[in-house]
């Protein structure tokens, strides 16, 4: 193994991966930072994408030992595009500072943003006008209207329902690469299982341990129902609230199998090789974190 500038050993890092910069869900988990809220670094078909950069995303990125283009550690300038699923603060808290970073303080007009309309056009828009001008391109996403990114990547937006905003999930495909889907915050919609069916990797925002009629977030049992229909090769649960710290629900964090699907509870700093579906827990948690490897068969 090679070493980075911090003296830690680096993996022969995968070409296509998910790095969970944060896996916290719900306002109290976010406020207390019981888990981080940094979103997901998604490298796919040569593009570095950042999904839902919540509070602390930039800090988590700067702390990462992820070797990227500079072969040392992750830097915000490596990001090619930002993907927003909706405008709630735990998903967008760092979006403007990330744009500031990837454009080198606005000096280099570059990068793109994929976003639901209300993140940039509503009275409560979350992307500042002057940061929008720093980007090379803004792509407005709408349910069922295919989007096309560089390097032959297609993105299919999927309508969700969540607390009065315009939330979307996304399905990424590219010839020669595994298919990857993201189910963001939403109330339980049975049809999502069919829409996301047959993907290689599926990341699901699963906020509650048990269903709550008063909240439009997915619970663990509801996520399992979707997985039973969608049958991805690998399913990952993220956006977890404080309930998953309670003793009565700690068993839910175990890796398990649902039919032919491997189900894994994501953790802060976890890296997933999209091609092999191996994962490493705590790899990018900090500059001094211990590398723990698990392989998914």
Secondary structure, DSSP 8 states (H G I E B T S, - for coil): -EE-TTS-EE----SSEEEES--B-SHHHHHHTSS----EEEEETTEEEEE---TTHHHHHHH-----TTSSS--GGG--EEE-S---HHHHTTHHHHHHHHTTTTTS---EEEEETHHHHSTT--S-HHHHTTSSEEEEE-TT--EEEGGGEEEEEEE---TTS--EEEEEE-TTS--EEEE-S----THHHHHTTT-SEEEEEEEESS--TTS-SEEHHHHHHHHHHH--SEEEEESB-GGGGSGGGGGGGS-EEETTEEEEE--TT-EEETTT--EEETTTS-TT---EEE---
